[in-house]
């Protein structure tokens, strides 16, 4: 059973599916049902009057959809340990973090889960997708250079995430303390 620390370098992601589309689609439905006339978004506020005709309304929705970017962040999970990256505000589907996280390994758990979320103002954050990494190769090799892993949601590909990982066995850590 490996014991020691794992250092995870969260580099970047790309081709992430924009979760903001569903929100925009629901707003479109509300407008067409004459239920909602005021639109509030974190980075955009507008009052849509009931006098707008169908075409103008669709143009407004189209502009909102393409002007909104995701604000992704990553939750890294190692057994019961959980850490959160910073929010890559406005970085959309190709965020960069270059952040390092350290986990203590003391049992035989050999998977690291990276859960990508989209930070939303005024509503629950959206789940973008996740990558689960088997770390057996890491325990044998000691390190894995920054590598691209597939991000999936409902067993469908929805982007990529790039991370590097290193493992420092407890025996080595005890040796360093001895010096």
Secondary structure, DSSP 8 states (H G I E B T S, - for coil): ---EEEEEEEEEEES---THHHHHHHHHHHHHTT---EEEETTEEEE--TTS-HHHHHHHHHHHHHH----EEEEEEETTEEEE---BTT-TTS-EEEEEEEEEE-SS--EEEEEEEE--TTS--EEEEEEEEE-HHHHHHSEEEEEEEEEEETTEEEEEEEEEEEEEEHHHHHHHHH-
